[in-house]
Amino acid sequence: MNLVTYVLGQQVAQGHGNDVALLTPEGPITFDSLWVLCLKAAGALATRGVRRGDRVVIALPDGLNFVTALFGTLAVGGVVVMTNPEAPTEQHQQLARYVGASVMLEPHNAQQWQEQVHNGNTLVDPVVIDSQDDAFWLLTSGSTGAPKAAMHRHKDFIAHIETYAKGVLGMNRRDRTMAVSKLHFPYATGMNLLFPLAVGGSAVLFPQRACAEELLSLAGEHKPTIFSTVPTMTARLLARPSQEQAAFRSLRFAVSAGEALPADQLSKWNQVQNVPLLDGIGSAEMFHVYITNRRDDVRPVCLGLCVPGYETRVVGEDGRVVGEDEVGLLHVRGPSSAHGYHDDPERSARVFLNDGWVVTGDMFRKTADGYHHYEGRSDDLLKVAGLYVSPLEVEAVLREHPAVKDCAVVGHTDEQGLVKPRAFLVLEPGSKDGEELWQELGAFVRERLLGYKIPKWWVSLVELPRNDRGKVMRRILRENFLTTPLETHTPGRA
């Protein structure tokens, strides 16, 4: 089975070819039309010399060109490597060298690609792949260095469609999806392309970066039933007037991933939208979400239960599984695991263990009934006075103060060489950034946190540094790679 046959071919074979697969700025695209274009794309790539196992780098904006390139690569037996089209050309070239790409499709040659596909006369049927053939090499976030490519087979994506999209989410052919993240992120590759098309639904695509105004406009026009978002954008949407947010009244539910979902944001969502917002976690190593809340079981500051077919364990520093509600490193095992990182056997051996477990780098605690509570990335968790401090816990308390619009907590070394929490705050408009406010904030957290968890330093910023997925770039904060001078406040401590 080739993934493109599983996702697109079966819809055509079952008589659903006239149904809409994609909604683009140029108009709707049916499954029949998309199937033919993807076979033409396979022909175009074959003409360029792409053969089974060859890598094709796709650095294109969301739209028909991206989709034909992706499915055309799979059809001809190639391997898809997706990256941000807005990255500099030099980064695209570095990536192409790293993965040994045969073809690279970028914005500057998108028009040529479009003409070659639409005007092509050669249609190549999808090759029948071997169970060990790769389909995608998914790039890690690269937060601690150059990105690495997690190598995934065709079967990994089929497994996730069956277990998560169909099983947990209950996606069906009446669904219409829309996403904040762009298609080169695996989160959106699943939620806004592979998942809806595999069940006969449709996906709303737009090339530009998502903004609140654009999303509300598109939601009003296309009436999505499933919306995949990230907390940063959710906060911006919830800040819009209530009459504008009515554009999302068509939703059955929404999915949140990428960073921790604050409890107050979930509460406000429930008040405004009155449909489930399902927080979940996934990774490039596992392709997609493997722990999630359910539509009938959403718990604040909790990621919920494993997706069927997946299992987890929480491991301490000594390598042993910890007890209930103890914090440790999460390991996950399931049918969509990558089989290693390209050209990095040492890292592969550390992450992909022999018994199928994958070491995630995320710190969790797990309750007796199997619910998962996220405590942060392993390199973000602080060890203060010999005890773990979760930045997320401190941030949740800070967000309760009416003057705090956004915040992030990282570790910082004091004059004695000891790590203490350092808080970066974005204040609400109109809040007076003065000594009185800082003393008030200090008193506020002392009433709610144990002493070793209270930030020793407080820094006011206009905005937090975030990457193109909306995640806070904590490394920038830890290493003081900020372009503006820092004014540090030290409210009195108990």
Secondary structure as the mmCIF struct_conf table of DSSP 4:
data_model
#
loop_
_struct_conf.conf_type_id
_struct_conf.id
_struct_conf.beg_label_comp_id
_struct_conf.beg_label_asym_id
_struct_conf.beg_label_seq_id
_struct_conf.end_label_comp_id
_struct_conf.end_label_asym_id
_struct_conf.end_label_seq_id
HELX_RH_AL_P HELX_RH_AL_P1 LEU A 3 VAL A 4
HELX_RH_PI_P HELX_RH_PI_P1 THR A 5 GLY A 9
HELX_RH_AL_P HELX_RH_AL_P2 GLN A 10 ALA A 13
TURN_TY1_P TURN_TY1_P1 GLN A 14 GLY A 15
TURN_TY1_P TURN_TY1_P2 GLY A 17 ASN A 18
BEND BEND1 ASP A 19 ASP A 19
STRN STRN1 VAL A 20 THR A 24
TURN_TY1_P TURN_TY1_P3 PRO A 25 GLU A 26
STRN STRN2 GLY A 27 THR A 30
HELX_RH_AL_P HELX_RH_AL_P3 PHE A 31 THR A 47
TURN_TY1_P TURN_TY1_P4 ARG A 48 GLY A 49
TURN_TY1_P TURN_TY1_P5 ARG A 52 GLY A 53
STRN STRN3 ARG A 55 ILE A 58
BEND BEND2 ASP A 62 GLY A 63
HELX_RH_AL_P HELX_RH_AL_P4 LEU A 64 ALA A 75
TURN_TY1_P TURN_TY1_P6 VAL A 76 GLY A 77
STRN STRN4 VAL A 79 MET A 82
TURN_TY1_P TURN_TY1_P7 PRO A 85 GLU A 86
BEND BEND3 ALA A 87 ALA A 87
HELX_RH_AL_P HELX_RH_AL_P5 THR A 89 VAL A 99
TURN_TY1_P TURN_TY1_P8 GLY A 100 GLY A 100
STRN STRN5 ALA A 101 LEU A 105
HELX_RH_3T_P HELX_RH_3T_P1 PRO A 107 ASN A 109
HELX_RH_AL_P HELX_RH_AL_P6 ALA A 110 HIS A 118
TURN_TY1_P TURN_TY1_P9 ASN A 119 ASN A 119
HELX_LH_PP_P HELX_LH_PP_P1 ASP A 125 ASP A 130
TURN_TY1_P TURN_TY1_P10 SER A 131 GLN A 132
STRN STRN6 ASP A 134 LEU A 139
HELX_LH_PP_P HELX_LH_PP_P2 THR A 140 THR A 140
TURN_TY1_P TURN_TY1_P11 SER A 143 THR A 144
BEND BEND4 GLY A 145 ALA A 146
STRN STRN7 ALA A 149 ARG A 153
HELX_RH_AL_P HELX_RH_AL_P7 HIS A 154 HIS A 160
HELX_RH_PI_P HELX_RH_PI_P2 ILE A 161 VAL A 168
BEND BEND5 LEU A 169 LEU A 169
TURN_TY1_P TURN_TY1_P12 ARG A 173 ARG A 174
STRN STRN8 ARG A 176 ALA A 179
BEND BEND6 VAL A 180 SER A 181
TURN_TY1_P TURN_TY1_P13 LEU A 183 HIS A 184
BEND BEND7 PHE A 185 PHE A 185
HELX_RH_AL_P HELX_RH_AL_P8 PRO A 186 THR A 189
HELX_RH_PI_P HELX_RH_PI_P3 GLY A 190 LEU A 194
HELX_RH_AL_P HELX_RH_AL_P9 PHE A 195 ALA A 198
TURN_TY1_P TURN_TY1_P14 VAL A 199 GLY A 200
STRN STRN9 SER A 202 VAL A 204
BEND BEND8 PRO A 207 GLN A 208
HELX_LH_PP_P HELX_LH_PP_P3 ARG A 209 ALA A 210
HELX_RH_AL_P HELX_RH_AL_P10 ALA A 212 HIS A 222
BEND BEND9 THR A 225 THR A 225
STRN STRN10 ILE A 226 THR A 229
HELX_RH_AL_P HELX_RH_AL_P11 PRO A 231 LEU A 238
TURN_TY1_P TURN_TY1_P15 ALA A 239 ALA A 239
BEND BEND10 ARG A 240 ARG A 240
HELX_RH_AL_P HELX_RH_AL_P12 SER A 242 GLN A 245
HELX_RH_3T_P HELX_RH_3T_P2 ALA A 246 PHE A 248
TURN_TY1_P TURN_TY1_P16 ARG A 249 SER A 250
BEND BEND11 ARG A 252 ARG A 252
STRN STRN11 PHE A 253 SER A 256
BEND BEND12 GLY A 258 GLU A 259
HELX_RH_AL_P HELX_RH_AL_P13 ALA A 263 VAL A 272
TURN_TY1_P TURN_TY1_P17 GLN A 273 GLN A 273
BEND BEND13 VAL A 275 VAL A 275
STRN STRN12 LEU A 277 GLY A 282
TURN_TY1_P TURN_TY1_P18 ALA A 284 MET A 286
BEND BEND14 PHE A 287 HIS A 288
STRN STRN13 VAL A 289 THR A 292
STRN STRN14 ARG A 294 ARG A 294
TURN_TY1_P TURN_TY1_P19 ARG A 295 ASP A 296
STRN STRN15 ASP A 297 ASP A 297
TURN_TY1_P TURN_TY1_P20 PRO A 300 VAL A 301
STRN STRN16 GLY A 304 GLY A 304
STRN STRN17 LEU A 305 CYS A 306
HELX_LH_PP_P HELX_LH_PP_P4 VAL A 307 VAL A 307
TURN_TY1_P TURN_TY1_P21 PRO A 308 GLY A 309
STRN STRN18 GLU A 311 VAL A 315
TURN_TY1_P TURN_TY1_P22 GLU A 317 ASP A 318
BEND BEND15 GLY A 319 ARG A 320
STRN STRN19 VAL A 321 VAL A 321
HELX_LH_PP_P HELX_LH_PP_P5 VAL A 322 VAL A 322
TURN_TY1_P TURN_TY1_P23 GLU A 324 ASP A 325
STRN STRN20 GLY A 328 ARG A 333
TURN_TY1_P TURN_TY1_P24 PRO A 335 SER A 336
STRN STRN21 TYR A 341 TYR A 341
TURN_TY1_P TURN_TY1_P25 HIS A 342 ASP A 343
HELX_RH_AL_P HELX_RH_AL_P14 PRO A 345 VAL A 351
STRN STRN22 PHE A 352 PHE A 352
TURN_TY1_P TURN_TY1_P26 ASN A 354 ASP A 355
BEND BEND16 GLY A 356 GLY A 356
STRN STRN23 VAL A 358 LYS A 366
TURN_TY1_P TURN_TY1_P27 ALA A 368 ASP A 369
BEND BEND17 GLY A 370 GLY A 370
STRN STRN24 HIS A 372 ARG A 377
TURN_TY1_P TURN_TY1_P28 SER A 378 ASP A 380
STRN STRN25 LEU A 382 VAL A 384
TURN_TY1_P TURN_TY1_P29 ALA A 385 GLY A 386
STRN STRN26 LEU A 387 VAL A 389
HELX_RH_AL_P HELX_RH_AL_P15 PRO A 391 ARG A 399
TURN_TY1_P TURN_TY1_P30 GLU A 400 GLU A 400
BEND BEND18 HIS A 401 HIS A 401
TURN_TY1_P TURN_TY1_P31 PRO A 402 ALA A 403
STRN STRN27 VAL A 404 THR A 413
TURN_TY1_P TURN_TY1_P32 GLU A 415 GLN A 416
BEND BEND19 GLY A 417 GLY A 417
STRN STRN28 VAL A 419 LEU A 427
HELX_LH_PP_P HELX_LH_PP_P6 GLU A 428 GLU A 428
TURN_TY1_P TURN_TY1_P33 PRO A 429 GLY A 430
BEND BEND20 GLY A 434 GLY A 434
HELX_RH_AL_P HELX_RH_AL_P16 GLU A 435 ARG A 446
TURN_TY1_P TURN_TY1_P34 GLU A 447 ARG A 448
BEND BEND21 LEU A 449 LEU A 449
HELX_RH_3T_P HELX_RH_3T_P3 GLY A 451 LYS A 453
BEND BEND22 ILE A 454 ILE A 454
BEND BEND23 LYS A 456 LYS A 456
STRN STRN29 TRP A 457 SER A 460
BEND BEND24 VAL A 462 GLU A 463
STRN STRN30 ARG A 466 ARG A 466
TURN_TY1_P TURN_TY1_P35 ASP A 468 ARG A 469
BEND BEND25 GLY A 470 GLY A 470
STRN STRN31 VAL A 472 VAL A 472
HELX_RH_AL_P HELX_RH_AL_P17 ARG A 474 ARG A 478
TURN_TY1_P TURN_TY1_P36 GLU A 479 ASN A 480
BEND BEND26 THR A 483 THR A 484
STRN STRN32 THR A 488 HIS A 489
#
